[in-house]
Amino acid sequence: MKKILILAVLMLALLFSVSAVIAGKPDSKAGKAVNPTVEKNNEFSLPENAKEVAPGVFYLGESMDKGKVVEGYAFVHYAKGSKSAARPKPVVDDTVDMYKLLFKGIKWADTMQYEVNTTGSGLDDDAVRTALSASLETWDTAIIGDFELFNDDLLTTESGFDSGDRKNRVTWNDLGTSGTIAMNSFWFYRTTKEIVESDVVFNTAYVWSIDDVCANNAMDLQNIATHEFGHNGLADLYVSKSAELTMYGYSSNGETKKRTLGTGDIAGINELY
């Protein structure tokens, strides 16, 4: 009887040891780092093959359009202090003459126009359109000469985000709570460097404002939209001396300084258009 009890105790100990090893074994899938912007959520996700090629920049792949190769990229705009980005020291100077062109000079060949779906914004439709139009006009006013980059007569649509359909859309969607404020994804011809599509998505995880003075618990729509529309040719800036420019890569609640352009923003858009 004593031998049976000892044997039973040994078997239980062995079973417990094996179970502990199994429980402590890392799951290969769970251990894989997942970027919160690409991670699937309730409504929105980048394509599964999206690849982060630089901080906040995702390669979406390529396709054919009119017999030419088009490449797609997405630029993610993070909140200041996000874990996804560094934290450069801010400076107070919007006269810095600094800009960065996207892929050495991709641009639109002609005036482009956005469709807008305000669902999820929590704001009045007409007020949203007014704020977005003001952002578009800010860039057009800065361009020296007769070229008009944006048609600020926004089209109304019920369609949501659909990257790669050759339609330019502004929408609201769930981008998660990882500090992602908004995103601009765009496609361009590899050979001619002509942009053929731009889609802007604002994150419904934030409270959005269209007030003249933005509350400290909200994102100013005109502020963020002006930055996003700048991606029709201009890249994000991350060095500390560019912190007061519209194309600076981070924003925060209550911020409104990106409503107007700095010296570098104006120089960059005129380099292209």
C-alpha positions as CSV (number, residue, x, y, z in Angstrom):
1,M,0.0,0.0,0.0
2,K,2.9,2.3,0.9
3,K,4.6,1.7,-2.5
4,I,1.3,2.4,-4.3
5,L,1.0,5.8,-2.5
6,I,4.6,6.7,-3.2
7,L,4.1,5.8,-6.9
8,A,0.9,7.9,-7.1
9,V,2.7,10.9,-5.6
10,L,5.6,10.6,-8.1
11,M,3.1,10.4,-11.0
12,L,1.3,13.5,-9.8
13,A,4.6,15.4,-9.4
14,L,5.6,14.4,-13.0
15,L,2.3,15.5,-14.4
16,F,2.5,18.8,-12.6
17,S,6.0,19.4,-13.9
18,V,5.0,18.7,-17.6
19,S,1.9,21.0,-17.3
20,A,4.1,23.8,-15.9
21,V,6.5,23.5,-18.8
22,I,3.7,23.5,-21.3
23,A,2.0,26.5,-19.7
24,G,5.3,28.4,-19.6
25,K,6.2,27.7,-23.3
26,P,5.9,30.9,-25.4
27,D,3.4,30.9,-28.2
28,S,5.2,31.7,-31.4
29,K,2.3,33.7,-32.6
30,A,1.7,35.6,-29.3
31,G,5.4,36.3,-29.1
32,K,5.5,38.1,-32.5
33,A,5.5,41.9,-32.3
34,V,2.4,43.4,-33.9
35,N,2.4,47.1,-34.9
36,P,-0.8,48.5,-33.4
37,T,-1.5,50.4,-36.7
38,V,-1.5,47.3,-38.8
39,E,-3.3,45.2,-36.2
40,K,-6.9,44.4,-37.1
41,N,-9.6,46.0,-35.1
42,N,-13.4,46.5,-35.3
43,E,-13.5,48.1,-38.8
44,F,-10.1,49.1,-40.1
45,S,-6.8,47.5,-40.9
46,L,-4.0,48.0,-43.4
47,P,-3.4,45.1,-45.8
48,E,-1.8,42.1,-44.1
49,N,1.3,42.4,-46.3
50,A,1.9,46.1,-45.2
51,K,5.5,46.5,-44.1
52,E,6.9,49.3,-42.0
53,V,9.9,50.6,-43.9
54,A,10.6,53.7,-41.7
55,P,9.0,55.0,-38.5
56,G,5.4,55.5,-39.3
57,V,5.8,54.7,-43.0
58,F,4.2,51.5,-44.4
59,Y,4.7,49.9,-47.8
60,L,1.4,48.7,-49.2
61,G,2.7,46.9,-52.3
62,E,2.2,47.5,-56.0
63,S,-0.4,47.0,-58.7
64,M,-0.9,47.8,-62.3
65,D,-2.9,50.9,-63.6
66,K,-3.1,51.7,-67.3
67,G,-0.2,49.4,-68.0
68,K,2.0,51.1,-65.5
69,V,3.2,50.0,-62.0
70,V,1.8,51.9,-59.1
71,E,3.3,51.7,-55.5
72,G,1.3,52.3,-52.4
73,Y,2.5,53.8,-49.0
74,A,0.8,54.9,-45.8
75,F,2.0,57.6,-43.5
76,V,0.8,57.3,-39.9
77,H,0.5,60.5,-37.8
78,Y,1.2,59.8,-34.1
79,A,0.3,61.7,-31.0
80,K,3.1,63.5,-29.2
81,G,4.5,61.1,-26.6
82,S,3.3,58.0,-28.4
83,K,5.4,54.9,-27.7
84,S,5.7,54.4,-31.4
85,A,7.9,57.4,-31.9
86,A,10.9,59.3,-30.5
87,R,10.4,62.5,-28.6
88,P,12.5,65.3,-30.0
89,K,12.8,68.5,-28.0
90,P,10.4,71.1,-29.3
91,V,11.5,74.6,-30.5
92,V,9.5,77.7,-31.1
93,D,10.3,78.7,-34.6
94,D,8.1,78.3,-37.7
95,T,10.6,80.2,-39.9
96,V,12.8,77.1,-40.3
97,D,13.4,76.5,-44.1
98,M,13.2,72.8,-44.0
99,Y,11.1,70.2,-45.9
100,K,11.4,66.7,-47.3
101,L,9.9,65.6,-50.6
102,L,8.1,62.2,-50.8
103,F,10.3,59.8,-52.8
104,K,12.3,62.6,-54.4
105,G,9.4,64.4,-55.9
106,I,6.2,62.5,-56.4
107,K,3.2,64.8,-57.1
108,W,-0.2,65.3,-58.8
109,A,-0.2,66.1,-62.5
110,D,-3.4,68.1,-62.2
111,T,-5.9,69.4,-59.6
112,M,-7.3,66.6,-57.4
113,Q,-10.5,66.4,-55.4
114,Y,-11.5,64.6,-52.2
115,E,-14.7,62.8,-51.4
116,V,-15.7,63.0,-47.7
117,N,-17.7,60.8,-45.4
118,T,-18.2,62.5,-42.0
119,T,-19.7,59.3,-40.3
120,G,-17.9,58.8,-37.1
121,S,-16.5,62.3,-36.7
122,G,-19.1,63.3,-34.1
123,L,-19.3,66.7,-35.9
124,D,-21.8,68.6,-38.0
125,D,-21.4,67.7,-41.7
126,D,-21.2,71.3,-43.0
127,A,-18.8,72.3,-40.3
128,V,-16.5,69.4,-41.2
129,R,-16.5,70.4,-44.9
130,T,-15.7,74.0,-44.0
131,A,-12.7,73.0,-41.9
132,L,-11.4,70.6,-44.5
133,S,-11.9,73.1,-47.3
134,A,-9.9,75.7,-45.2
135,S,-7.0,73.2,-44.9
136,L,-7.0,72.5,-48.6
137,E,-7.1,76.2,-49.4
138,T,-4.2,76.9,-47.0
139,W,-1.9,74.8,-49.3
140,D,-3.3,76.3,-52.5
141,T,-2.8,79.8,-51.3
142,A,0.8,79.1,-50.6
143,I,1.5,78.0,-54.1
144,I,3.1,80.7,-56.2
145,G,1.6,80.8,-59.7
146,D,-1.6,79.6,-61.3
147,F,-1.5,75.9,-60.4
148,E,-4.3,74.7,-58.2
149,L,-3.5,71.5,-56.3
150,F,-6.9,71.0,-54.6
151,N,-10.5,71.4,-55.6
152,D,-11.9,72.3,-52.2
153,D,-15.5,71.7,-53.3
154,L,-15.6,68.4,-51.4
155,L,-17.8,65.6,-52.8
156,T,-20.1,63.8,-50.4
157,T,-20.0,60.0,-50.4
158,E,-21.3,57.1,-48.2
159,S,-18.3,55.1,-49.2
160,G,-15.6,54.3,-46.6
161,F,-11.9,53.8,-46.8
162,D,-10.8,51.6,-49.8
163,S,-7.2,51.9,-50.7
164,G,-6.3,51.3,-54.3
165,D,-9.6,52.2,-55.9
166,R,-8.3,55.4,-57.5
167,K,-10.7,57.5,-55.5
168,N,-9.6,60.1,-53.0
169,R,-11.5,59.8,-49.8
170,V,-11.6,61.4,-46.3
171,T,-13.2,59.2,-43.7
172,W,-13.3,58.4,-40.0
173,N,-12.5,55.0,-38.7
174,D,-11.2,53.0,-35.8
175,L,-7.3,53.2,-35.8
176,G,-7.0,51.8,-32.3
177,T,-5.8,53.6,-29.2
178,S,-2.1,53.3,-29.8
179,G,-1.5,57.0,-30.3
180,T,-2.4,57.0,-34.1
181,I,-4.2,60.2,-34.8
182,A,-4.7,59.9,-38.6
183,M,-3.2,58.3,-41.7
184,N,-2.7,59.2,-45.3
185,S,-2.3,56.4,-47.7
186,F,-1.4,57.1,-51.4
187,W,-0.5,55.5,-54.6
188,F,1.8,56.8,-57.4
189,Y,3.3,55.7,-60.7
190,R,6.7,54.4,-60.2
191,T,8.1,55.6,-63.5
192,T,6.5,59.1,-63.8
193,K,6.2,59.8,-60.1
194,E,2.6,60.9,-60.6
195,I,0.3,60.5,-57.6
196,V,-3.0,58.8,-58.6
197,E,-4.7,58.3,-55.2
198,S,-4.8,59.8,-51.7
199,D,-6.9,58.6,-48.8
200,V,-7.1,60.3,-45.4
201,V,-8.4,58.4,-42.3
202,F,-9.0,60.2,-39.0
203,N,-9.1,58.1,-35.8
204,T,-12.5,57.8,-34.1
205,A,-10.7,57.0,-30.8
206,Y,-10.1,60.8,-30.5
207,V,-12.6,63.6,-29.8
208,W,-12.5,66.0,-32.8
209,S,-13.0,69.7,-32.7
210,I,-13.9,72.4,-35.2
211,D,-14.0,75.3,-32.6
212,D,-11.8,78.4,-33.1
213,V,-10.1,77.5,-29.8
214,C,-9.6,73.8,-29.5
215,A,-10.2,72.2,-26.1
216,N,-7.3,70.4,-24.5
217,N,-9.1,67.1,-24.6
218,A,-9.7,67.2,-28.4
219,M,-7.9,67.0,-31.7
220,D,-8.4,70.1,-33.9
221,L,-9.6,68.9,-37.3
222,Q,-8.2,71.7,-39.4
223,N,-4.9,71.3,-37.7
224,I,-4.5,67.6,-38.4
225,A,-6.2,67.8,-41.8
226,T,-3.7,70.5,-43.0
227,H,-0.8,68.2,-42.1
228,E,-2.4,65.1,-43.8
229,F,-3.1,67.0,-47.0
230,G,0.5,68.1,-47.1
231,H,1.4,64.4,-47.8
232,N,0.3,65.0,-51.4
233,G,4.0,65.5,-52.0
234,L,5.7,66.2,-48.7
235,A,7.0,63.8,-46.0
236,D,7.0,64.0,-42.3
237,L,9.8,65.9,-40.4
238,Y,11.0,64.6,-37.1
239,V,14.1,66.7,-36.1
240,S,13.6,69.1,-33.2
241,K,14.0,72.3,-35.1
242,S,11.1,71.5,-37.4
243,A,8.7,71.1,-34.4
244,E,6.7,74.3,-35.3
245,L,6.2,73.4,-39.0
246,T,3.0,71.9,-40.4
247,M,4.8,68.8,-41.6
248,Y,6.3,68.0,-38.2
249,G,5.4,64.3,-37.6
250,Y,3.6,64.6,-34.2
251,S,0.6,66.4,-32.8
252,S,-1.2,66.7,-29.6
253,N,-4.7,67.5,-28.1
254,G,-5.5,71.2,-28.3
255,E,-2.9,72.0,-30.9
256,T,-3.8,74.4,-33.7
257,K,-0.4,75.6,-35.0
258,K,-0.6,73.3,-38.0
259,R,-3.5,75.3,-39.4
260,T,-1.0,77.7,-40.9
261,L,2.2,76.9,-42.8
262,G,5.7,77.6,-41.9
263,T,8.6,78.7,-44.1
264,G,9.7,75.1,-44.8
265,D,6.2,74.0,-45.7
266,I,5.7,76.8,-48.2
267,A,9.1,76.2,-49.7
268,G,8.4,72.5,-50.1
269,I,5.0,72.8,-51.8
270,N,6.5,75.3,-54.2
271,E,9.4,73.0,-55.0
272,L,6.8,70.6,-56.3
273,Y,4.0,72.7,-57.7
